[in-house]
Amino acid sequence: MDLNGANTAGQRDGRTDADGGAQPGQANGSVNRPGQQNGAVAPLPTYLTHRLRLNPSADHKPDNYEDLELDFSPLVFSSLERYLPPPLLLQTRDTKVNFMREILRRYYPQSDRIRVQKHREYRQKIISNYQRLHTELYEMHAENVFVPSFINLLNENSGQSLKKRLNEPAEGIYTFEMLQPRFCDMLMAEVENFEKWVHETKFRIMRPNTMNKYGAVLDDFGMETMLNTLMEEFIRPISKACFQHVGGASLDSHHGFVLEYGMDRDVDLGFHVDDSEVTLNVCLGRKFCGGELYFRGMRCDKHVNTETQMNESFDYAHVPGHAVLHSGRHRHGARATTSGNRINLLLWCRSSAFREMKKYQKDFSSWCGHCKREKEERRDQSVAATKLELLRRDGRTAATN
């Protein structure tokens, strides 16, 4: 359920511009603010005169678009704004909206726009009628959400120093204590309250994904902004340090939901990969047995069903309040919850820039285990062939002498 899928927005005829420069026919890519220049009103920037930057403006604070009636999710505009060429960042919000809408409409199929609009109406219907139980959940107050050790980890460390401070029990899998017990209890109570409202009103809701019959999409009943803050300010710094090779530094959208496991709920979860670049999985609690996650190595689309090597197997036992962070391409599943009930918060974090670049990429050996082994095998074969040829040459030289 990707509401932020303008993956190709940064292209025009297959080209992108790293500097936000001008298209052919424009001298230097500069844009004048509305006003007079040489006695004439400067034309407003259009898609034909400017292109998106290849790399986002990391220090730019985008506008908030949630109060506008738009064809696309407001978070799409907030994310896309970072890719605007520098002169456009100085324009009014309306100017930026018109510019970005022009790009999105060009690259976003009408069928997808209709789907997104229907989903926005679906969300609005829920938000207008559902009575929240814990209003403080809908805003991000770090001191009320996270344990002190997690806040200190981010405040005191960055880059590779942050990565070194994280527990990495298996390659590409990071675990840490994250959520306060009180926050976990409130979030579980909120989900129960929402499920009760759904049952009483006979409202038909969309489940988090096609594999789970139980659970709720937190974005759908008002937590989208809070979860986006969670991704941008707390998960993206870790992902930048640990998952830069799979788009961790450019996360710009998310899908947040809660899953419920137990004998009267989903029991287990089959072997799969996530529709994400980086996945955050936090156990909220309840008393339960079983339900361990099992990981079996990272794979590209071509090799997702290839065999698992011994060094790629890892099992993780859930602990309430503790998080596991991994690449969405890391194959995994959940074993049966044999007793009790287990509730987990998941945040699928996505990068539209990485997804666009991946379309043109052929070598995934930097993160796909199977691609890496194939590359190593080709290298070993080449070395062996070179050595054999040298031995043959030495033999021929010796025979001649």
C-alpha positions in Angstrom: 0.0 0.0 0.0 2.4 2.7 -1.2 0.9 6.1 -1.1 4.1 7.8 -1.9 5.2 6.2 -5.1 6.4 9.0 -7.4 9.6 7.0 -8.0 10.4 8.5 -11.4 9.7 12.1 -10.4 13.4 13.0 -10.7 13.7 12.2 -14.3 13.0 13.7 -17.7 13.5 11.6 -20.8 15.7 9.2 -18.7 18.0 12.1 -17.4 18.5 13.6 -14.0 20.3 16.7 -12.9 22.6 16.6 -9.9 22.8 20.4 -9.5 19.2 21.4 -10.4 20.6 23.1 -13.5 18.9 24.4 -16.5 17.4 22.5 -19.4 18.9 23.3 -22.9 17.9 26.8 -23.9 18.3 28.3 -20.4 21.4 30.1 -19.6 22.1 29.2 -16.0 19.1 27.7 -14.4 18.4 30.7 -12.2 14.8 31.6 -11.2 13.7 35.0 -10.1 11.3 35.5 -7.3 7.9 36.9 -8.3 8.6 40.6 -9.1 10.1 42.9 -11.7 13.2 42.3 -13.7 14.2 44.7 -16.4 10.7 46.1 -16.2 9.0 42.8 -16.8 7.4 40.3 -14.5 9.6 37.2 -14.1 8.0 34.0 -15.3 7.2 31.4 -12.7 9.4 28.3 -12.9 7.9 25.3 -14.8 8.9 21.7 -15.2 10.2 22.5 -18.7 12.7 25.0 -17.4 13.9 23.2 -14.3 14.8 19.6 -13.3 15.0 18.0 -9.9 18.3 17.5 -8.1 19.8 14.0 -8.1 20.7 14.4 -4.4 18.3 15.9 -1.9 19.0 19.1 0.1 19.6 17.4 3.4 19.5 20.6 5.5 16.4 22.0 3.9 13.2 22.0 6.1 10.3 21.3 3.7 6.9 23.0 4.1 3.9 21.2 5.5 1.2 20.4 2.9 -1.4 18.6 5.1 -3.8 21.5 5.1 -4.1 21.5 1.2 -6.5 19.4 -0.9 -4.0 17.7 -3.2 -4.1 14.8 -5.7 -1.3 13.1 -3.8 -0.3 12.4 -0.2 1.0 15.5 1.5 4.1 13.6 2.5 5.0 13.1 -1.2 5.2 16.9 -1.6 7.3 17.3 1.7 9.7 14.5 0.5 9.9 15.8 -3.1 10.6 19.3 -2.0 14.1 18.4 -0.9 14.9 17.5 -4.5 13.9 20.9 -5.9 16.7 23.0 -7.4 17.9 25.6 -4.9 16.2 28.7 -6.6 12.9 27.0 -6.3 13.3 26.5 -2.5 13.0 30.3 -2.2 9.6 30.4 -3.9 6.2 30.4 -2.2 4.5 27.2 -1.1 1.9 27.6 -3.9 4.6 27.9 -6.5 6.4 24.8 -5.2 3.1 22.9 -5.1 2.3 23.7 -8.7 5.8 22.7 -9.9 5.8 19.4 -8.0 2.2 18.6 -9.1 3.2 19.1 -12.7 6.0 16.5 -12.2 3.9 14.0 -10.4 1.0 14.2 -12.9 3.5 13.6 -15.7 4.9 10.4 -14.1 2.1 9.1 -11.9 -0.4 7.1 -14.0 -4.0 8.2 -13.7 -5.1 4.8 -12.4 -2.6 5.3 -9.5 -3.8 8.8 -8.9 -7.4 7.5 -8.6 -6.3 4.8 -6.2 -4.5 7.3 -4.1 -7.4 9.6 -4.0 -9.8 6.8 -3.0 -7.4 5.9 -0.2 -7.2 9.5 1.0 -11.0 9.5 1.1 -11.0 6.2 3.0 -8.5 7.6 5.5 -10.5 10.9 5.9 -13.6 8.9 6.7 -11.9 7.0 9.4 -10.2 10.1 10.9 -13.4 12.1 10.9 -15.4 9.4 12.8 -12.9 7.5 15.0 -12.6 8.8 18.5 -8.9 8.6 19.7 -8.2 7.0 23.0 -4.7 8.4 23.7 -4.2 11.7 21.9 -0.6 12.0 22.9 0.3 9.0 20.7 -0.4 11.1 17.6 2.5 13.5 18.2 6.1 12.7 18.6 7.5 13.5 22.0 10.7 11.6 22.2 11.0 11.6 26.0 7.6 9.9 26.3 8.3 7.4 23.5 11.9 6.1 23.8 14.0 4.7 26.6 16.9 7.0 27.6 19.5 4.7 26.1 18.0 5.0 22.6 17.9 8.8 22.8 21.5 9.0 24.1 22.6 6.7 21.3 21.4 9.1 18.7 22.5 12.3 20.5 26.0 11.1 21.2 26.9 9.3 18.0 26.7 9.7 14.3 28.0 7.9 11.1 30.3 5.0 11.7 30.5 5.7 15.4 26.8 5.1 15.7 27.1 1.8 13.8 29.8 0.6 16.1 27.6 1.3 19.1 24.7 -0.8 17.8 24.4 -4.5 18.6 24.8 -6.5 15.3 24.2 -10.2 16.2 24.3 -11.1 12.5 25.4 -9.3 9.4 23.0 -6.6 8.5 20.7 -7.1 11.5 20.7 -4.6 14.4 19.0 -4.9 17.7 18.5 -2.3 20.5 16.1 -1.3 23.3 13.8 1.4 22.0 10.3 1.9 23.4 9.1 2.7 26.9 6.7 0.2 28.4 4.1 2.9 28.9 4.2 3.8 25.3 3.8 0.2 24.2 0.8 -0.2 26.5 -0.9 2.9 25.2 -0.3 1.9 21.5 -1.7 -1.6 22.1 -4.7 0.0 23.8 -5.2 2.4 21.0 -5.2 -0.4 18.4 -7.7 -2.4 20.5 -9.9 0.7 20.7 -9.7 1.1 16.9 -10.5 -2.5 16.3 -13.5 -2.2 18.7 -14.7 0.8 16.7 -14.3 -1.1 13.5 -16.4 -4.0 14.8 -19.1 -1.8 16.3 -19.5 0.4 13.2 -19.0 -2.6 10.8 -16.5 -0.5 9.0 -14.5 -2.5 6.5 -10.8 -1.7 7.0 -7.7 -2.5 4.9 -5.3 -4.8 6.6 -1.5 -4.1 6.6 -0.6 -6.5 3.8 -1.7 -9.5 1.8 -0.1 -11.9 4.2 -1.8 -10.9 7.5 -5.5 -11.1 8.3 -5.2 -9.3 11.6 -3.6 -5.9 12.5 -4.2 -2.3 11.6 -2.5 0.4 9.5 -1.5 3.1 11.9 -1.3 5.7 9.1 -4.9 5.2 8.3 -6.3 6.4 11.5 -4.1 9.5 12.1 -0.5 8.4 13.0 1.0 9.2 9.6 2.7 12.4 10.7 4.1 10.9 14.0 5.5 7.9 12.2 7.0 10.1 9.5 8.8 11.9 12.2 9.9 8.6 13.7 11.4 7.6 10.3 13.0 11.0 9.5 14.5 12.0 12.9 15.3 8.6 14.5 15.4 5.7 12.0 17.0 7.5 9.0 20.2 8.5 11.0 20.7 4.8 11.9 19.8 3.7 8.4 22.3 6.2 6.9 25.1 4.6 8.9 24.0 1.0 8.5 22.1 0.7 5.2 23.5 3.3 2.9 24.1 0.6 0.2 20.3 0.0 0.0 19.0 3.6 0.2 19.1 4.0 3.9 20.3 7.6 3.6 17.4 8.7 1.4 14.4 7.3 3.1 11.4 9.5 2.2 8.2 7.5 2.8 6.8 4.8 5.0 4.1 2.3 5.7 3.4 1.9 9.4 1.2 -0.8 11.0 0.7 -3.2 13.9 0.4 -7.0 13.5 -1.3 -9.3 16.0 -0.2 -13.0 16.5 -1.7 -15.7 18.6 -3.9 -18.8 18.5 -7.0 -16.7 17.7 -5.0 -14.4 15.4 -2.3 -14.8 12.7 -0.2 -17.7 14.0 3.0 -17.3 11.9 4.3 -15.5 8.9 5.8 -17.2 5.8 9.2 -16.7 4.3 9.2 -13.4 2.4 10.9 -10.0 1.8 9.4 -6.7 2.7 8.3 -3.9 0.4 10.8 -1.6 2.0 14.4 -0.5 1.9 14.7 -0.7 5.7 12.3 -2.4 8.2 11.9 -1.5 11.8 10.2 -4.2 13.9 9.4 -3.6 17.6 7.6 -6.0 19.9 5.0 -4.1 21.9 4.3 -6.8 24.3 1.7 -9.3 25.7 2.6 -12.6 27.1 3.6 -15.2 24.5 5.8 -18.1 23.6 7.4 -18.7 20.2 7.1 -16.2 17.3 10.8 -16.0 16.7 12.0 -14.3 13.5 14.3 -16.3 11.3 16.6 -14.6 8.8 18.1 -16.2 5.7 20.2 -13.6 3.9 19.7 -10.7 1.6 18.7 -11.2 -2.0 17.9 -9.1 -5.2 14.7 -9.8 -7.1 16.4 -12.3 -9.4 17.8 -14.5 -6.5 15.1 -14.1 -3.9 14.4 -17.9 -3.9 17.9 -19.2 -4.0 19.4 -21.5 -1.3 20.5 -20.2 2.0 24.2 -20.4 3.0 25.1 -21.6 6.6 26.5 -18.1 7.6 23.2 -16.4 6.5 20.9 -18.2 9.1 20.0 -16.2 12.2 17.1 -16.5 14.6 15.8 -13.6 16.8 13.6 -13.9 19.9 11.3 -10.9 20.5 11.5 -8.9 23.7 8.9 -6.2 24.5 10.2 -2.8 23.8 13.2 -4.0 21.9 13.6 -3.4 18.1 15.2 -5.2 15.3 16.3 -3.2 12.3 17.1 -4.9 8.9 17.0 -4.4 5.2 13.6 -5.1 3.6 15.5 -7.4 1.1 16.7 -9.5 4.0 14.6 -12.7 3.7 12.8 -13.6 6.8 9.7 -15.1 8.4 8.1 -15.6 11.8 7.7 -18.9 13.5 4.4 -19.9 15.1 3.3 -18.1 18.3 2.5 -21.2 20.3 0.7 -19.6 23.3 -0.5 -16.1 24.3 -0.6 -13.1 22.1 2.2 -11.1 20.5 1.7 -7.6 19.1 4.4 -5.9 16.9 4.9 -2.4 15.5 6.4 -2.4 12.0 7.6 0.5 10.0 8.5 -0.1 6.3 10.8 2.7 5.3 11.2 3.4 1.6 13.5 5.4 -0.7 12.0 6.6 -4.0 15.5 7.6 -5.2 17.0 4.2 -4.5 14.1 2.4 -6.2 14.5 4.6 -9.3 18.3 3.9 -9.5 17.8 0.2 -9.0 15.8 0.0 -12.2 19.1 0.7 -14.1 21.4 -1.2 -11.9 22.7 -4.7 -12.9 25.2 -5.5 -10.2 23.8 -6.1 -6.7 26.9 -7.9 -5.4 27.4 -5.2 -2.7 24.3 -6.5 -0.8 22.8 -9.6 -2.5 24.5 -12.7 -1.1 23.9 -14.8 -4.2 25.2 -12.1 -6.5 28.3 -11.7 -4.3 29.0 -15.4 -4.5 28.6 -15.5 -8.3 31.0 -12.5 -8.6 33.6 -14.3 -6.3 33.2 -17.5 -8.3 33.8 -15.6 -11.6 36.9 -13.9 -10.1 38.2 -17.2 -8.8 37.7 -18.9 -12.2 39.5 -16.0 -13.9 42.4 -16.2 -11.5 42.6 -20.0 -11.9 42.5 -19.6 -15.7 45.3 -17.0 -15.6 47.5 -19.3 -13.4 46.9 -22.2 -15.7 47.9 -20.2 -18.7 51.1 -19.0 -17.0 51.9 -22.6 -16.1 51.4 -23.6 -19.7 53.7 -20.8 -20.9 56.4 -21.8 -18.4 56.1 -25.4 -19.6 56.5 -24.4 -23.2 59.4 -22.1 -22.4 61.1 -25.0 -20.4 60.6 -27.4 -23.3 62.1 -24.9 -25.8 65.2 -24.5 -23.7 
